[in-house]
Amino acid sequence: MTLQQLKYVIAIAEKGSINEAAKVLYISQPSLTNAMHDLENDLGIQLFIRNNKGIRVTNKGEEFLRYARQVIEQVVLLEDKYLNKEPEKQYFHISAQHYNFAVRAFIDLVQEYGPDEYDLALSEKKTYDIIEDVKNGRSELGILYLADFNKKVIMRTLKEYNLTFTEMYTTKPYIFISARHPLADRDLIRMEDLDPYPYIYFEQGESNSFYFAEEVLSTYDYKRLIKANDRATFLNLMIGLNGYTLCSGIMCEELNGSDYCAVKLKSDEIMTIGYISRKGVPISPLGKKYLEEISKYKDKALR
């Protein structure tokens, strides 16, 4: 097994096609196919399933990919540190729950530290998909929260996937509503005050367990429920229906504008916001810079 073969595997998984991977690797399709057959024979496992729709990574292949990406990341760091050559394109991918401060920190990262060449990605995803992205190396970091009701399940899942959770900050839950909402001028809102209004939450797909909900207090007996699956729809429903959701209270008005506000919720619940990463894998320079940027929003949490 060689480093070149590891790069081949990663390229095929990312492109989902032998032909497309061969193009970016500048080798012939038959040569790449033969190299993969040789590697699979040496390993004694099947990495890919080939069909008329392209390439699909097997379960064993996903596990292999996690280690392959770790090895290649370390090689890139070594080369950047010890070899005299032009710096390579820098990669940083992150998955997060729908937090505007996570988006703002990403913008700050690009504006402040973006190298001449980079391949960056920020994906707002369902909670379980965030965990899967980090587990499989599609994202270096994942941003999510823990609370009393979900901590045991989330931490058990992270342990199973060899991931770690690092706390960044804690905050009380807030109600996120339109600035024109009838309750927007309140200093404090109780859950019973919200009964006349629809509660809007991000649907979690196949993992639609309240343990994976993005919103704290997901076990509360809400009278009116509306599911949404993207940020724009979410915000439109809040304005059009006087809907509400729960949030961290960490606001970025430069992104949301003045159309929305957060009001303190009367609750004893605590949200612990942090990042997940692969155990034993060093965080990249861009990853560290991102964490520096996102840590600045701790002081912007409403009190």
VMD Tcl script that draws the C-alpha trace (Angstrom):
set ca {
  {0.00 0.00 0.00}
  {1.39 3.39 -1.05}
  {0.56 7.03 -0.42}
  {-0.37 7.30 -4.08}
  {-2.95 4.57 -3.68}
  {-4.42 6.40 -0.69}
  {-4.74 9.54 -2.81}
  {-6.43 7.45 -5.51}
  {-8.99 6.12 -3.05}
  {-9.79 9.61 -1.72}
  {-10.17 11.05 -5.24}
  {-12.53 8.26 -6.35}
  {-14.68 8.66 -3.22}
  {-14.90 12.44 -3.69}
  {-15.70 12.26 -7.42}
  {-17.96 9.19 -7.24}
  {-16.54 8.06 -10.57}
  {-13.40 6.28 -11.78}
  {-13.38 8.38 -14.97}
  {-13.70 11.71 -13.17}
  {-11.08 10.74 -10.59}
  {-8.68 9.68 -13.35}
  {-9.02 13.12 -14.93}
  {-8.08 15.03 -11.78}
  {-5.27 12.56 -11.03}
  {-3.90 12.83 -14.59}
  {-3.76 9.08 -15.13}
  {-5.67 6.78 -17.44}
  {-8.90 5.19 -16.33}
  {-7.58 1.60 -16.84}
  {-4.47 2.39 -14.77}
  {-6.60 3.74 -11.94}
  {-8.94 0.76 -12.09}
  {-6.02 -1.67 -11.95}
  {-4.46 0.21 -9.03}
  {-7.72 -0.08 -7.08}
  {-8.06 -3.78 -7.87}
  {-4.49 -4.34 -6.65}
  {-5.16 -2.41 -3.43}
  {-8.41 -4.26 -2.73}
  {-6.66 -7.58 -3.29}
  {-3.83 -6.61 -0.94}
  {-6.26 -5.45 1.74}
  {-8.67 -8.33 1.30}
  {-11.68 -5.98 1.36}
  {-13.92 -4.29 -1.20}
  {-13.58 -0.51 -1.07}
  {-16.09 0.42 -3.77}
  {-19.22 -0.98 -5.34}
  {-19.32 -0.29 -9.05}
  {-22.62 0.03 -10.93}
  {-24.08 1.85 -13.92}
  {-24.60 4.96 -11.79}
  {-20.96 5.23 -10.80}
  {-19.09 4.34 -7.62}
  {-20.40 3.86 -4.10}
  {-18.11 3.46 -1.08}
  {-18.70 0.30 0.97}
  {-18.93 0.32 4.76}
  {-15.41 -1.11 4.95}
  {-14.35 1.50 2.42}
  {-15.72 4.32 4.59}
  {-13.65 3.06 7.51}
  {-10.56 2.81 5.30}
  {-11.18 6.34 3.98}
  {-11.14 7.79 7.49}
  {-7.63 6.46 8.06}
  {-6.48 7.32 4.53}
  {-7.52 10.96 4.94}
  {-5.75 11.17 8.28}
  {-2.52 9.83 6.74}
  {-2.67 12.22 3.78}
  {-3.41 15.18 6.05}
  {-0.32 14.38 8.09}
  {1.80 14.01 4.94}
  {0.63 17.44 3.70}
  {1.54 19.00 7.06}
  {4.99 17.39 6.93}
  {5.59 18.54 3.37}
  {4.47 22.08 4.14}
  {6.76 22.22 7.17}
  {9.92 20.56 5.84}
  {10.01 20.75 2.05}
  {10.98 23.90 0.18}
  {8.21 24.22 -2.34}
  {5.24 26.35 -3.23}
  {2.48 26.01 -0.62}
  {-0.27 23.61 -1.62}
  {-3.93 24.51 -1.81}
  {-5.30 24.53 1.72}
  {-8.43 22.56 2.57}
  {-10.89 23.13 5.37}
  {-14.39 21.70 5.51}
  {-16.77 22.15 8.42}
  {-20.33 21.00 9.16}
  {-22.56 22.84 11.61}
  {-26.03 23.17 12.96}
  {-27.85 26.29 11.75}
  {-25.93 28.88 13.77}
  {-25.37 32.28 12.18}
  {-22.31 32.86 14.40}
  {-20.75 29.75 12.82}
  {-21.33 31.32 9.40}
  {-19.95 34.68 10.57}
  {-16.80 33.03 11.91}
  {-16.34 31.26 8.56}
  {-16.63 34.59 6.73}
  {-14.10 36.13 9.12}
  {-11.75 33.19 8.50}
  {-11.83 33.65 4.73}
  {-11.46 37.42 4.89}
  {-8.70 37.43 7.50}
  {-6.67 34.30 6.77}
  {-7.72 32.99 3.38}
  {-4.56 31.81 1.57}
  {-3.96 32.45 -2.14}
  {-5.35 29.02 -3.00}
  {-7.94 27.20 -0.95}
  {-10.81 24.72 -1.04}
  {-13.20 25.61 1.78}
  {-16.67 24.36 2.61}
  {-19.29 25.20 5.23}
  {-22.29 22.86 5.35}
  {-25.34 23.48 7.54}
  {-26.70 20.01 8.19}
  {-28.84 17.76 10.33}
  {-27.21 16.76 13.61}
  {-26.54 13.12 12.73}
  {-25.18 14.12 9.31}
  {-22.70 16.46 11.04}
  {-21.44 13.54 13.12}
  {-21.22 11.35 10.01}
  {-19.30 14.04 8.10}
  {-16.64 14.29 10.79}
  {-16.50 10.52 11.29}
  {-15.93 9.93 7.57}
  {-13.48 12.82 7.13}
  {-15.74 14.87 4.88}
  {-15.50 17.65 7.47}
  {-12.65 18.36 9.85}
  {-14.90 19.87 12.51}
  {-18.58 19.82 13.43}
  {-20.39 22.50 15.45}
  {-23.29 21.39 17.67}
  {-24.64 21.66 21.20}
  {-25.22 19.40 24.18}
  {-27.87 19.71 26.88}
  {-29.06 17.50 29.71}
  {-31.64 15.71 27.56}
  {-29.34 14.74 24.67}
  {-25.85 14.59 26.18}
  {-25.82 10.89 27.00}
  {-26.98 9.80 23.53}
  {-24.74 12.22 21.61}
  {-21.66 11.36 23.66}
  {-22.29 7.64 23.23}
  {-22.52 8.13 19.46}
  {-19.31 10.18 19.42}
  {-17.47 7.52 21.43}
  {-18.65 4.80 19.05}
  {-17.30 6.82 16.10}
  {-14.00 7.70 17.82}
  {-14.86 11.40 17.97}
  {-14.40 13.94 20.75}
  {-16.49 16.92 21.87}
  {-14.72 20.10 22.99}
  {-16.73 22.74 24.80}
  {-16.51 26.33 23.53}
  {-19.12 28.09 25.65}
  {-22.39 27.70 27.52}
  {-25.53 29.77 27.29}
  {-29.17 29.83 28.31}
  {-31.81 29.20 25.60}
  {-33.50 32.15 23.92}
  {-36.61 32.53 21.81}
  {-35.78 33.56 18.24}
  {-38.63 35.52 16.61}
  {-39.42 38.22 14.10}
  {-38.85 41.75 15.32}
  {-42.56 42.32 14.48}
  {-43.72 39.41 16.64}
  {-46.27 40.38 19.35}
  {-43.82 39.19 22.03}
  {-40.75 40.92 20.61}
  {-40.82 43.74 23.17}
  {-40.73 41.36 26.15}
  {-37.66 41.05 28.37}
  {-38.56 37.49 29.33}
  {-40.79 34.86 27.70}
  {-42.31 31.76 29.29}
  {-43.13 28.67 27.27}
  {-46.86 29.05 27.98}
  {-46.72 32.55 26.43}
  {-45.85 30.87 23.12}
  {-48.78 28.45 22.94}
  {-50.75 30.60 20.45}
  {-47.83 30.63 18.00}
  {-46.32 27.88 15.82}
  {-43.04 26.33 16.89}
  {-40.70 25.92 13.91}
  {-37.89 23.41 13.97}
  {-35.38 21.84 11.61}
  {-36.43 18.36 10.55}
  {-33.81 15.68 11.13}
  {-34.66 13.20 8.37}
  {-34.16 9.52 9.13}
  {-32.60 10.42 12.48}
  {-35.66 12.38 13.55}
  {-35.14 11.59 17.24}
  {-35.59 14.40 19.75}
  {-32.06 13.54 20.95}
  {-30.73 14.88 17.63}
  {-32.95 17.96 17.50}
  {-31.14 21.23 16.85}
  {-33.44 23.02 19.25}
  {-33.22 22.59 22.99}
  {-36.43 21.58 24.88}
  {-37.42 19.27 22.02}
  {-39.41 17.10 24.46}
  {-41.77 19.95 25.37}
  {-45.44 19.40 24.46}
  {-45.71 22.03 21.71}
  {-49.27 22.81 20.61}
  {-48.42 23.84 17.04}
  {-45.46 22.39 15.12}
  {-43.99 23.20 11.71}
  {-40.96 21.42 10.26}
  {-38.57 23.18 7.88}
  {-35.33 22.05 6.28}
  {-33.52 25.21 5.20}
  {-32.69 28.55 6.74}
  {-34.53 30.75 4.20}
  {-37.81 28.85 4.62}
  {-37.34 28.95 8.37}
  {-37.00 32.72 8.46}
  {-39.90 33.29 6.07}
  {-42.18 31.15 8.23}
  {-41.18 33.13 11.30}
  {-42.20 36.40 9.65}
  {-45.29 35.13 7.82}
  {-46.79 33.10 10.68}
  {-45.36 34.78 13.78}
  {-43.53 31.52 14.36}
  {-40.73 31.02 16.82}
  {-37.85 28.71 17.56}
  {-35.23 28.32 20.28}
  {-31.67 29.51 19.86}
  {-28.41 30.08 21.70}
  {-28.83 33.84 21.99}
  {-25.52 34.36 20.18}
  {-26.59 36.81 17.52}
  {-24.91 38.28 14.44}
  {-27.06 41.22 13.42}
  {-24.86 41.91 10.39}
  {-26.14 38.63 8.92}
  {-29.74 38.54 10.19}
  {-30.29 42.28 9.98}
  {-32.85 43.96 12.22}
  {-35.79 41.79 11.14}
  {-35.24 39.24 13.93}
  {-34.48 39.28 17.63}
  {-33.80 36.94 20.53}
  {-35.66 37.17 23.84}
  {-34.58 35.36 27.00}
  {-36.60 32.25 27.82}
  {-37.51 31.43 31.42}
  {-35.79 28.05 31.69}
  {-33.19 26.26 33.78}
  {-31.81 24.49 30.68}
  {-28.16 25.08 29.72}
  {-26.81 24.73 26.18}
  {-23.16 23.73 25.84}
  {-21.92 24.66 22.38}
  {-18.76 23.04 21.12}
  {-17.04 21.29 18.26}
  {-16.49 17.64 17.44}
  {-13.35 16.29 15.84}
  {-11.65 12.98 15.17}
  {-9.81 11.64 18.17}
  {-6.04 11.79 17.84}
  {-6.08 13.82 14.61}
  {-4.38 17.25 14.84}
  {-6.48 20.21 13.81}
  {-5.25 21.91 10.64}
  {-3.93 25.50 10.67}
  {-7.14 26.77 9.04}
  {-9.17 24.74 11.53}
  {-7.33 26.39 14.41}
  {-7.90 29.83 12.88}
  {-11.60 29.07 12.53}
  {-11.84 28.07 16.17}
  {-10.10 31.31 17.13}
  {-12.70 33.27 15.16}
  {-15.71 31.40 16.52}
  {-14.42 31.75 20.10}
  {-14.79 35.53 19.75}
  {-18.56 35.12 19.77}
  {-18.60 33.89 23.33}
  {-18.83 37.49 24.54}
  {-21.70 38.17 22.13}
  {-23.99 35.71 23.85}
  {-26.98 37.49 25.31}
  {-27.26 37.36 29.10}
}
mol new
graphics top color blue
foreach p $ca { graphics top sphere $p radius 0.5 }
foreach p [lrange $ca 0 end-1] q [lrange $ca 1 end] { graphics top cylinder $p $q radius 0.2 }
display resetview
